[in-house]
Amino acid sequence: MTLLRLTLAALLLASGSACAVEFNQFQADRSTLQFVSKQMGVAVNGRFRKFAATLAFDPARPTAATARLDLDLASVDAGSADADVEVVGKSWFNVKLYPTATFVSSAIRPLGGDKFELAGTLTIKGRTHDVRAPFTFSQAGGNGVFDGTFVLKRLDFALGDGIWSDVSTVANEVQIKFHIVAAPAAGSK
């Protein structure tokens, strides 16, 4: 009887790990990173055309997940050619000295159902600050889909120096929206 119980327990454990799915194959062509800022009270939508993500997320073990995002700041689309030139300059992103922004996760906390909170550090222009971003996880077409929004304070990262530091001209709060798609790891089921 003991041998039978051990065999059944081993089979249950093996079948549980065989069903685990880790999403870690970033799909750049299906993912987006957008922002909404306000200039003189008017919403200005923008996006980044190039970014890469390294992630490992198993919905059965979310607290073990990791994520890193590297953002090519020169790939910004701020809504107009003039704005694109301005934001890559010294007063804003200063891409000559700081071509990349980086987010590195430190923890992922389940909030119930398909909701989670991602915590980590965001580095822009050599300045690093803690960030918390609520997100939802879903599966579509066999892929993992991560959708979230958070707000950062641009002046914490020295975005908009000089005349641009006036928050009545450009609001300090910038909404960041992410839509990340990742395929399952090779061999995941």
N, C-alpha and C positions, 0 to 999 in steps of 0.2 A: 504494500500500500504506500509506503514512504517513497519508493522509487517512482511509482505512478504520479504522486503529487509533485515530486521534483521535476519529472519530465513535463508535466502539464505547466508548471510554473515557468520552466525554461522556454517552452513553446509560446506562452503568453508574452513573456519579455521579448523574445525574438520577433514576434509578430508586431508588437508595439513599436519597436525601433525600425522595423521594415516599412511601417506606414508613415514614419516621420518625413516631413517635407521641409527642406531648408531652401529658402529663396535667396540666392546669392549671385545670380547672373544679371547684372544691371543692363537694362534695355534703354540705351540713350535715345534712340529714335522714337520711343514711346513715352518718354519722361519729360516733364516740364518744371521749370523753376521761374516763378513770376514774382513781381512786386507791385505794390500800389503805394505811391507816395502822394502827398498833397502839396501843391504849389499854389499859394494864395487861396487856399480853401478848395481848389479844384483837384479832383483825383487824376493822377497821372499813372497810367499802366505801363509796365515794362517787363522785360524778361531777359534771361541769359540764354544764349544759344548753345554754349558749350560748358558742360560740366560732367564730371565722372563720379560715380559712387561705388564704394566697396562696402558690401553689406552681407550679413548672414542673419537670417530671421527664420526661426522655426516657430510657427504659431502655437505649437504644443509646449514650447519652452521660451517664451518671449523675454524673460529676464536674462537669458544667456545671449541675447542678440547683440550685434555690434554694427556700427555704421560709420562711414567716413565719406564726406563729400568734398571734392576739390572743384572749385568754381573758377573758370577763366574769366576774370573781370573785364578783359578787353572785348568779350563777346556780348556785352550789354547792348540791348535794344531799348532805349529810353523813350521811344515814341517819335523821335524826329532826328534827322541827321545832325542838327545843331546840338541837341541834347546829348546825343551819343558822343560827340567830340568833347563836350564840357565834362561829362561824368567820368571819362577816363583820364582826365587831367589831374594836375597836382592838388587842386582844392577838394576833389572828390575821391576817386579810387587811386589815383596816382599809380597807374599800371606800370610805369617805367620802373618804379621801385618795388611795387607790390602787385605783381601780376595775378596772384591767386588768393582767393579767400578759402578757408578750410573750416569745416565742421567735423568734430570728432565726438562720437557718443561716449557717455560714461555710464548710462543706465537707461533701461526701458522698463516702464512700470505699467502693468495691466490696469485699466480703469473699468473693466467690465465689458462683456460682449466683444465687439470688434473695435473698441476704443483703447488707446494706449497713450502714454506720455513718454516722449523722448527727451532725455536730458544730456547735455554735453557742453562743449566749448566751441565758440565761433571766433575765428581770428580773421580780422580784416585790417589792413594797413599796419600790421605788427601789433595790434591791440586785441587782446583775448578777453572775452566775457562769457559767463555762463548763459545758456539758453535752455528754455523748456518749450517743447512743441507738442501739443496734443495732435494725434493723428488717428485715422481709421485704417484698418487693414481689411482687404477683401481679396477674393480670388476671382479672376476672369480669364477665361481661355487657358487655364492651367498656370497662369502667372500670378504672382503676388502683386497687389496694388496698394500703395501707401499714399494717402492723401492727408495733408495737414496744412495748418496755417499758424503763424506766430507773428508777434510784433517785436521789432528791434528798435532801439533808439539810435539813430544815425550818429548823433554827436558823441556817443560812447566810443565810436570807432573813428572819430575825427572825419566823418564824411560831411563835406560842406564847410570847409574852413573859410575864414575871412568873412566877406560879405554874405556868404551862403549860410553862416552859422545863425542867422536871424530866423527863429522858428515861426515868425509871422509871415515870412516869405516862403520857406519850405518847412513843413511840419517835421518835428523831431521823430515822430513815430512812423515807421515804414512797415507795412504789412507784407509778409513773405508767404507765398503759397507754393507748396510743392506737390507734385504728382510723380511718384517714382514707381516704375514698373520693373519687376525682377522675375526672371524665369527660375524654375527650380534648379538646384544643383544637379549636376550629372549623377545619375544613379538614384536620385530621390524618387519616391513613389507617392 
